[in-house]
Amino acid sequence: MPTPLPTLTPEQRAEALAKAGRVRKERSEMLAALKAGRLSLLDVLDRGDDTVRQTRAIHLLQSLPGVGTVTARRHLVDLGISETRRIQGLGARQRARLIELFPPQA
């Protein structure tokens, strides 16, 4: 039997909403920087903060320059990564293969 969600006070609810908004903004800025080429895949994977760890692998790949939905999905299938997998759930080999596929630009 699942446990019920805790009851939040209005202040706690407002704080949680504000935190969620900050995380969404940080994630969109990170993915935009990746798309623009200001960050490399290695830079993002090395960050290791909550924003990166909770980002889905498919969204990360789709944010790489020149990679669209079809290519991102193809790479995930080739690597054996589920589309719903988050960065924190990737294994060391999967990370290494992603870096091999998308090496940092010199």
TITI-235052 format. One line per field, with one value per residue (C-alpha): x, y negated, z; residue number from 1; residue in one letter. Coordinates in steps of 0.02 Angstrom, whole numbers. Layout:
REM residues N
c1 <- X,...
c2 <- Y,...
c3 <- Z,...
k <- NUM,...
r <- A,...
REM end
This chain:
REM residues 106
c1 <- 0,79,111,10,95,138,25,117,85,55,231,308,208,263,445,434,357,495,630,552,549,733,782,683,766,941,907,844,995,1114,1033,1032,1218,1248,1149,1244,1411,1462,1465,1522,1441,1592,1569,1388,1423,1565,1453,1362,1240,1055,1007,1115,1080,892,897,837,971,864,844,1031,1067,934,1020,1183,1215,1157,1067,879,748,779,968,956,839,951,1102,1005,950,1129,1193,1053,990,804,723,663,836,905,1089,1112,1059,1190,1329,1513,1523,1370,1446,1611,1523,1426,1588,1665,1515,1516,1695,1732,1772,1948
c2 <- 0,-167,-296,-456,-617,-732,-880,-1041,-1210,-1352,-1416,-1246,-1229,-1403,-1361,-1196,-1285,-1416,-1283,-1187,-1347,-1380,-1203,-1213,-1379,-1312,-1157,-1258,-1375,-1227,-1142,-1306,-1329,-1151,-1183,-1345,-1258,-1357,-1192,-1020,-856,-820,-987,-944,-766,-826,-952,-819,-938,-900,-995,-882,-721,-741,-784,-647,-574,-602,-787,-802,-721,-824,-980,-938,-1038,-942,-806,-793,-677,-534,-536,-550,-401,-300,-333,-285,-121,-84,-115,-18,-171,-190,-352,-384,-362,-512,-561,-500,-326,-307,-182,-222,-132,-223,-390,-343,-292,-455,-553,-448,-484,-670,-719,-895,-1014,-1087
c3 <- 0,-52,82,66,17,161,192,155,230,108,143,109,-52,-111,-70,-166,-317,-314,-304,-449,-552,-515,-565,-728,-770,-731,-838,-986,-975,-968,-1117,-1215,-1181,-1240,-1399,-1431,-1408,-1253,-1156,-1211,-1163,-1053,-963,-925,-869,-756,-668,-568,-482,-458,-615,-722,-630,-647,-833,-950,-1064,-1219,-1180,-1156,-1325,-1414,-1349,-1436,-1596,-1749,-1650,-1667,-1596,-1718,-1699,-1509,-1500,-1617,-1506,-1350,-1429,-1487,-1311,-1226,-1133,-1099,-1159,-982,-905,-813,-815,-635,-691,-827,-798,-817,-985,-1051,-1002,-1083,-1244,-1249,-1231,-1371,-1483,-1443,-1399,-1337,-1479,-1476
k <- 1,2,3,4,5,6,7,8,9,10,11,12,13,14,15,16,17,18,19,20,21,22,23,24,25,26,27,28,29,30,31,32,33,34,35,36,37,38,39,40,41,42,43,44,45,46,47,48,49,50,51,52,53,54,55,56,57,58,59,60,61,62,63,64,65,66,67,68,69,70,71,72,73,74,75,76,77,78,79,80,81,82,83,84,85,86,87,88,89,90,91,92,93,94,95,96,97,98,99,100,101,102,103,104,105,106
r <- M,P,T,P,L,P,T,L,T,P,E,Q,R,A,E,A,L,A,K,A,G,R,V,R,K,E,R,S,E,M,L,A,A,L,K,A,G,R,L,S,L,L,D,V,L,D,R,G,D,D,T,V,R,Q,T,R,A,I,H,L,L,Q,S,L,P,G,V,G,T,V,T,A,R,R,H,L,V,D,L,G,I,S,E,T,R,R,I,Q,G,L,G,A,R,Q,R,A,R,L,I,E,L,F,P,P,Q,A
REM end
